[in-house]
Amino acid sequence: MVKNIIMAGVGGQGIILASNIACGAFLQAGFDVKKSEIHGMAQRGGSVVSHIRFGDKVYSPVIPSGGAHIIVSFENMEFLRYSGFINAGTVLILNTRKIMPPAVAMGNAEYPSDTIDEWKKKFACVYEIDADKAAEEAGNIKAAGMPLLGELCKVLNMDKNIWEDVISASVPPKTTDVNIRAFRSGF
């Protein structure tokens, strides 16, 4: 069976690194893996998304509509952009951090908290984590993607040692300990 994961967030949050680590862990666990990503205006705080598919044999990197098993949202409302991929069994791993869109920051709109709460009810399960706080407590807020990966590893019931090996090989050596601590805080 092929599993489908969407990782979504805002440019600069480490979505590409996190998706690369997840793919590396799936490969080391013996799965076939395909990935697709979109990060057009990411450097200016735009939306970033990675589609990850893994299983015995994967033929396409793109997740079909309504086909997400898990959505990992690096920002509190970013998952809303990908609501077309949700089905009755989709799990949401949600960073509670709010990054205000320009219209909200300028006072021209309100942050859609009520809408977010209503949408969360559509998921089979929601795991909320303050990944920024967890990363800061681990030693560096820049490692905020790692607690989300820890939660993903736990939800998938995978061997965390594989993930830790891939993290160690994927981050600069001087940041390995912080990233592993942040990962474990999510696991």
N, C-alpha and C positions, 0 to 999 in steps of 0.2 A: 504494500500500500504506500502511496506517495503522500507525504505530509507537506502542507503548504503554510509558510510563515511570511507575514508582511511585517517589515520593520519600517516605521515611519517617524519622522521628526522634522526638525528645523536645521538648516545648514549650520555646521559647527558643533553639533551634539555628538558626533562620532558614530553615526548610523553606518557609514561605509566600513569603518574599522570593525564595528560590532558584527555586521553581516559577514565580513571576511572571517572573523573568528568563528562564528557559528558554522559557516561552510567548512572551515578547517576541521572543526570538531566532528561534524557529520562524516566527512571523508575519513578521518582517523577511526571512526566507529564502524567503518566498512560500508557506508551508504554511497549510492550514486547521488550527486548533487548538481543542481543547476541554479544559477542566480542571475537576476536582472535588476538593474538599478537605474533610477532617474534622479539626477541632481543638478538640473539646469541652473537655477539662480541660487544655489545653495550658499555661495559665498556672501550673498546679501541677505541671509536669513530666510531664504525661500524653502519650500518643502523639499524633502529628500525621502525617497522610498526605495526599499529593496524588496524584491520578491525572492524568496528562497524556497526551493522544492527539493526534498530528499526522500529516498526510498530505495527499493531494490533496483529499479530502472526508471529513470526520469527522462522524458523526451523533450520537454519544453520548459524554459525558465519562467514563463509567464503564468501566473495563477489565474484561473478562469473566474468570471463573475460568480459570487456566492461560494467560492471555493477555499476561503482561508480557514485553516484549522486554528491558527493563533495569529493575533495581531499584537505586536510589541510597539507601543506608542511612547516615544521618548519625550513627548510633551503632552500635557493634560487633554488637549482637544484635537491633536493632530490626527487621531484615528478617525475622526468624523469625515475626513477627505476620502477615506477608503471604505465607507459604509457599504458600498456595493459588493464588497467581498465577504460580508458577514453572512453567516447562516445560523441555524438554531444551535449548532454545536460549537461555534467559534468561541475561543477563549481570548480574553483581553488581558495583557500585561501592561499596566499603565503607570508611567511616571507621573506623579502628582504635580510636578513643576509646571507653572503657567508662564508662558512667554507671550506677552501682550502683542497682538498684531498692531501694525501702525495705526489703524483706525481707532482701536481701543486706547492706545497710548496717547493719541491726540484728543481723546474725549468725544470722538464722532460716533462711537458705537460702544456697546457694553459687552463684556466677556460673557459668552453664552452658557453660564453654569447650569441653568435649568435644562437646556437642551442636552448638555453632556450627561447629566443625571438620567434623563429619559433614555438616551441611547445606551447607557451602560446596562439597562434592564434587558436589552436585546441579546446580550451575550450569555452563553452557558455558564460562564464563570468569569469573574473579574478579580485580578490580583493587583492591588494598588501598592506602590512603593514610592517613597520619597527618595529617589535614586541620587539626587543631588546631595541631600543631607548624608546619606549613607556613604557616598564617595568622599565627601568632606571629612567625615569621621574616620574614614580609612586613610586619609592623608592628602587627597587632592581632588577637588571638585571636578577636574577634567576627566576623571575616571567614572563619571556618572552612568555611562553605558554598561559598566561591568555588573552592578547590582541587577540590572535588567537581564543580562545574560545569565547570571546566577539563578534568577527566578525561572527563566526559560529552561535552563538545564534541569531544574527541579521538576517543573511541569512535565517535561518530556521524559522524566525518570531515567536520565542518562548518567553515565559515570563522570563525576565532576573532575576526576584526575585527568581525563582526556581534555576537557575544556581548559583546565589550568595549564596543561602542557602547551596547548595552542596559544593561550594568552601569553605565556612566557616567551614563546617564539615570535609573537606578533607586536609586542610593545618594546620601546627602548629599554635596555637592561636596567637602567637606573630607576625605572618606574614599575618594574615587575612586581615588587612586593606590595606597593600601593594598589595596583590593579588586581592582584590576587586577593588581597584583603577586601576590596570593594566587591569583587565577584562573590566571595564567600558570604558577605553580608546579605546578598540577595538570595543565595542558596539556603 
